Amino acid sequence: MSKVWVIAKTEYVTNIRRTGFIIMTLLIPFLVLLFLLIKNLGGAAIGNYFESQFSGSDKPIGVVDGFGAFSPILPEYADYVLYPDEETAIKEIEAGKVASVMSFPADYLQSGRVRILASDTTMGAMTRLDSDRTKAFIIAHVLHGKLDEATLARVQSPFIPEVIEVDLPDQDGGPSSEGQMVARFMLPYIFSIFLVTAVFSSSGELLQSVSEEKTNRVIELILSSVSPRTLLTGKIIGMGALGLTQILIWLVSIWLLSAGAKKFTGAVLPIISRPETYVLIIVYFLLGYIFYAVLMGVAGAIGTSHQEANQISAIFTMMAMTPYFLAGIILQNPNATIVRVVSFIPFTSATTMLMRVGLGKVPVVDVIVSILILVISIPLLLWAGAKVFRMGLLVYGKRPSMAVIWKAIKSS
């Protein structure tokens, strides 16, 4: 067992000094700090800037009123310009005075159809026409004089959500703001990417280490002193400790930055206000890392070169990235059946569950079952992986076939 710890210590000390590891470890806290500074010092101005970029143009929108409800245009909608006919409106578009024109026919109330005249038909320009502002403009004119102001305001904006999470303690003692809701949806997704980055950067180092030692034939000297299983175990422990160090630095940094932001600016990152999220991040990181580290070690052993080992590991990478193809479903319904199924597959469990626990209340049984499946899968994978690892380390010049790999697994 002492040899395992010697190998683990060597891997940890060697890789923690690498420039790439230091830069990657410090990058995440820097990005979080930058996000908080931008949000609190210039968030509104930057938000308006990006909104103007996506909207395509800040020019007025023209209106041709064949229906009769838009003449005159109400004073609060000065960014809309009325034209007598489409010919005049087209000339104004050609002159660059308006971005686009909405032409309402006489039967608008029955058909709901509106002719759009525009020289710019990009998504940004069309999105502006489908904005809440344009919808409010149409509703205000169609219902003008038919409803009192309070009823009209409610028709234009049916409800303003104030979400209170009953099952979890509310950190601020009040409803969640719109900004907090957006952050709560985005941060789990972003942090799951950080987790995958940490897992594959550390296990990728393991892949590189094994393939280089095999290519340089240093592995033969190492195997004269330790068994393949001891070597694989030591490397996994060392690189796992390296990855855990990285993610702990990230978590502590984000917690400190969030606490400071809440104290001085009143802002808070919602996902990290829940202590159990910290625990689950660490648990799924460790289990996910060990699972993929074994696979990466095997890939490095059976590949005839570092490039070929990377090609083999790409298969495992695609498996781990599968939950991102379901990101839309996960964001809409974290407890959907297909999402729960993916949560129980070892190759996708860690990433999927991390995304789910940040989005809302996940059934405790899902957390327990997913962890149990990983815990059971890892020893089985380690048992089979050690055999393939031992066989692959001493095979040179030719990648072993699936038949040879299967024979190695069945051997005693």
N, C-alpha and C positions, 0 to 999 in steps of 0.2 A: 504493500500500500504506500510505503514511503516513496517508491519510484513514481507512482501516480502523481503525488504532490510535487515532486521535483519537476516533472514534465509540465504540470499545470503552472507552477510558479515561473518557469522559464518562458512559457508562452505568454503569460500575463505581463511580466516585466518587459519582455522584448517588444510587445505590440503596444503597450500603453505609452511608450516613448515615441511612437511613430508620429510624424507631423500630420499625416492624414487623419489619424484618430483624434489628435488634439484639436484640429480645425473643426472636424465634424462635431465633436463634443461641445465646443464653445459656440458653434453656429446657431443651434436651436435657442439657447437663452438670449443670444443677441437678436434673433428675429422676433422673439416674444417682446423683448424690451422695445424694439423698434416699432412693433405693432401698437403697444400701449402708448408710446410717445406720439405716434401719428394720430391715434384715436382721440387722445385727450388734448393735444395741442392744435391739431388742424383737421380733425375728423370731418367736420361739417363742410369746410371748403374743399377738401379732397373729394368727399362724397359728391358734392355738386359738380366738381370737375368731371369725374368719371360718368356721372349721370348725363352731363352734356355731351360727352364723347359717345356714349351708347345711344343717345337720342338722335344722333345724326345731324341735327341742325337746331339752332335757336331762333330761326326765322319764324314769323307768324304763320299760322295755318289759315288758308282761305276757305270761305264758305259760300256756296251758291244755294240760295234758299228757294227751291221750287215747291217746298212743302208749306212755307208760310209762318213757321214758328220761330225763325231765327232773325227776323227783321223787326226791330233793330237788335243788334247783339248787346247783351247786358253789360253794364259798365265793368263788372268784375272780371270779364273775359276779354281784356284789351289785347291779348295775344292772338285773337282770332279776327280776321278781316272779311267783311261781307262784300261780295261781288254780284253784279246784276245777272250775269250769265257766264256760261263755261268759256266762251270765246275770250271774254275779258280776263277771266281767271288764267287761261292758258298763256296769254301774253304776259301776265304778271309773273308766272312761273319762268317763262323764257327770259324775262328781264332780271330774274334772280331776287325778286322782292318777297316771294313766299316760297316755302319748301314744298308744299303740297296743298291740294284743295279737296274739300269734301262737298260733293254735289248731291243735295237731298231732292229726290223726285217728289212729285205731287202725291204719289201713293205710298210715301215712306211709312206711314203709320200701319198700313196693311202689309206691305212687303218687307219692310225693315232694310231694304237694299240702299246702299250709298255708293255712288260712283266716286272713285279716288283718282284724281289727276295729279301726277307727280313725275318729275324728271329723275328723282332718286328713289329707287324701289328696293334699296338695301334693307336688311333686317332692322337696323337702327332706326331708319326713317319710318318704316311701317310700325315698329314698336311704339313710337311716339303717338301715332294715330290711334293705337289701341290702348293708350294709357288711361289711368284713372282720371286724369285731368280732362281728357277729351270726352270720356263717358259722363263725367259730371257736367260738362258743358252742354251735352245733348239733353240730358235729363232736366237740367235747369231751364232750358228754353222750351222743351215740350210740355213741361208741367208748370210753366210760369203763370202765376195768377190762379192756378187751380188748387194749390195746396198752401198751407201756412208754412212759414220758414222752418219751424222745427221738424215738421213732417217731411219737407223737401230735403232737409239735411240728412234725415235718417234714410230716405230713399237713396240718396247719393252715396251714403256710407252706412250700410245696414248694421254693421256692428264693429266695435273696436275690441279685439280680444285682450283680456287680462287673465293670463293663465296662472293658476295657483296649484302647485303640486301637493296634493293632500297627503300622500303616503310618505313623503320625505320632508324633513325639517326645512322650513323656508329660511334661508340665510338672512334675508333682509326684512322678514316679517311682512312682506307685501307681495303684490302681483309681479310677475315677470314682465319686463319691458320688451319692446319689439327687438331692440338691439341684443338683449340677453337671449331671446329666442333664436335669433339668427346665429349667435355665437354657439348656442347649445347644439345646434344642428351641424355647424361647420367644424367645431373643435374636435369632436370625436373622430370625424373623418380624417382631419389633418393629423391628429395624434396617432391614429392607427397607421398612417404612412410613416410617421417617425418610428413607430415600433417595428414595422417591417424593415425599415432602413437599418435600425440597430441590429435586428436579428440577422439580416443578410450581410451586413458589413462585418460582423464578428464571425459568423459561420463561413462567410466568404474568405476571410483571412485563414480560417482552418483549411478550406479547400486549397488555397494557394500554397499554404505551408506543406500540406501533404504531397501535392503534385510536384512542387519544386524539390522536395526531399527525395521523391521517387525518381524524378528526371535526373537529378545530380548523383543518384545512387548513394546518397548519404544514408538513406533509409536502411541499407544493409548493415551499416555500422551500428545504427540505433537498435535494430532488431537483434543484434548479437548480445545486447544487454537487457532488453525488455521484450515482453511478448506483444504481439499486435494489439490485443485487447487492452493491455495496460497503456500502450502508446495512444490508442484512440481515446480511452477514458481520460487520460491526463490532458490531452489536447482539448477535449470537450469542456472539461472543468475550467481550464485556464482561459479559454476564449469565452466561455459562459460568464466567468467572473469579470472579464473585460467588458462584455456587453452590459452586464448588470451595473457595473460602475458608471458606464455611459448613461444609462437610462435613469439611474438614481440622481446623477448630476442634473439631468434634464428636469426631473420631477421636483427636486428641491429648488432649483433655480426658478421654475415656473411658479411654484408655491410662494416663494419669497417675493417675486415680482408682482404676483397677483395680490398678495397681502399689502404690499406697499402701495399699489395702485388703488386699492380699496380705501386705504387710510388717507391718502392725499388727494384723490380725485373722485372717490365714490364708485369707481369702476371695479368690476370683479369678473373673473373668467368662470362662468357657471359650472363647467364640467369639473374643475378642480376644487369646487367648494364641497364636494362629496367625498369624504375620507375613504369610503369603500372602493372608489375608483382607483386610488393609489394602490391598494392591496391587489386588486384584480389585474392592474397593469403589470405589476411585478410577477404575479402568479402566471399569467398567460405569457409573459415574456420568457420566463424560465422554462416553462413547458414547451412553448413553441420553439425556443432556441435549441433545447436539447434534441427535440424531434428532428429539426432541420439540420442540426450540426452533424448528427449521425449520417444523414443522407449526403451532406456535403463531403464528409470524410470518406464515405464510400465512393462518391463520384471522383474525388481526387485520387483514390487508390486504383480504380479501374480504368481511368483515362490514361492514354499513352503519352499525353503532353498536357500542359496547363490549358492550352486552347481547347483541346478535346474535353478535358474535365469541365471547363466552363460550359461547353455545349450540353453536356449531360446534366449539369446543375440547372441549366435554363428550364428543363422540364419541371423541376421542383419549384422553381421561381414562379412559373406560370400557374402551378397549383395553388401557391400561396396568394397569388394575385386574383384568383377567381372571385372572392367577395367583392372586389371593386367593380366587377361587371354587374353585380347585383346592388350597387350602391343606391340606385334610385328606389328600389323596393325596400331596402333597409331603412332609408331615410323616411319613407312614407309610413312603413309599418314594420318596426323592428321585431315584432313577434309573428310575422307571416309564416305560414307553414314551410315554404321553401327556405326561408332564412333560418328557421329552427333546424331543418335538416342539415343545412350547410354547417351549422354550429356544432354538429355532432360528428363531422368528418375530420379526422386528425390533421389532414393537410390544410384545412381552411378554418379550423375551430378557433385558434387564437386570434386571428385577424377579425373574424366575424363577430366574436363575442366582445372584443374591445370596442368595435363600432356600436354594438347594440347597447352595452351598459352605459354608454355616454348619452344615448338618445332618450332613454326613458326607463320605466320600471320593467326589468326582465324577470320572468318567473325564476324563482330560486332553483327550481328543479332543473332548468336549462343550464344554469351555472354549474350546479353540482355534477350533472351528467356529462357535460362537456369536459370538465376537469378530470372526472373519473376515466373517461375514454382516453384522454391524453396520457394519464398516469399509467393505464394498462398497456397502451400502445407502445410507450417508450421502451420498457424492458424487452418486449418482443422484437421491436425494431433494432435495439442495441444488440440483442442476441444474434439476430440474422445478419445485421450490419457488420459485426465483428468478424464473422466468418468470411464474408465477402471482402472485407477490408484486408484480412490476412492473406487471402488468395490473390487479391489485386495488387498488393504491394510488391510481390515478387514476380509478377508477370510483366515482361518488357516487350516493346515493339508491336504488340497486337492487343487490341481491346478484347477482353473475354466475351464470349457469346452469352446469350441468355441461358442456354443449356448448361454452360460451364458455371455460371453464377448460381443457377438453381441447384446444381450438383454440390457446390460449395456450401449452400445453406443447409442441404440435407445431410451433409457429412457430420459426424459426431465431433 
